[in-house]
Amino acid sequence: MDGTATRYLYLARHAEASPDGGAEGGVDVEADVEADGGGLTPNGRSQADLLGRRLRGLPIRLLHHGPLPRAAQTAQLVAAHLDGVTPQVAQAAGDYLPYLPRRDELPPESAESLMRFLARPTVEQHRPELAREAVSRFTGPVPGDQERHELLITHGFLIGWLVRHALDAPGWRWIGLDHTNAALTILRYTPGLPPALVTYNDTAHLPDTPRGGLVV
């Protein structure tokens, strides 16, 4: 396909946040709709530094992050290891529910529990327009003939949504794609080919976290 080049999208959930910014650490997807405010814990700052060290030397030229402090602080600490990269805030990288499925879309055996889970956040946290913007802005091959490497520091729900989109899974299937604080997921968008999940929830740079990464 002429006129487009490969995009590598590096996805990381923000590092561990203080209690007033939401649940600390872990991979519980229910913990990722969090209250505004709250920065990183000391452990979170260490996680962000380790993530930056993991990414140092890669040809990353763009870094986007959500507007909440835990994402912004993670981005600043990571950017300290990336030459010439300035973090850029993006509303589409924020903390929100990307898609609310109907009950009849869900597997019958888990529909009841999933509907209870989805009823917990407020309506204001359902932002389908931001989910559409994230897909439009951050996925797919890029114009031109130079491949692009960009990093998105965001929240667990959006990572699940973008992985689901890359795999062309049903809309509801972002649910349950848990992501560890400061873990790394990489998607590759090559012209003329389906999106590729290169690695998922990779925690090799986090010494106290079980190795949960899936390499494809």
C-alpha positions, 0 to 999 in steps of 0.5 A: 500500500503506497503512501503509508508506513508501519506504526508501532504503538507502545501502551502502558498503564500509569504506575501505581497511584496513591490511595486518593488517586484510586486503587494501588497496583494490581491487575484488577480491571475494576480498580481502574475507574478511579477518582480524580487527583492523586499522584504516584506512590514511591513504588509507582515512581520506581515503576515509572522509572523502570519503564523508562529504562526499559524503553530507553534506546527505542526509536520512540518520538511521540509520547501521549498521556491522559490528563489525570496526575497519575498518568501525567507523572508517569509520562514525565518520569518515562520521558526523562529516559527518552531523548528529545521526547516531550509528553503531550496530554490527550483527553482521548488517553484518559480514564473512561469506559470506552463501550457499554454493551447491551446485556444480549451482547454478553455471554449468558453465563457471565452477563449478570456479573458483568452488568453489575460491574458496568453499573458501578461507574457513573454515566459521565465515565462512559465516553464513547466519543473519546474511544472513537477519537483514540482509535482514529488518532492512535491506531493504523498505519501512518501517512508517509514512508517513515515508520512511527514509534509512539508511546501512550501512557493511559489506563487499563480500560483504554488499553483493553479497548485498543487491544480488542480493536486490534484483534477485531473482537466483539465490542464488549471484549475490552472487559477482562483484559487486565493490565498491570501498572507500568506494564508494556503492550505493543501493537504493530500496524503494518500497511496491508496486514492485520494489526499485530499484538507484539507483546501484552502486559509485559512486566519483565522490567518490574522485578517484583511483579509476576511475569505475565507478558504474552509475546506473539 
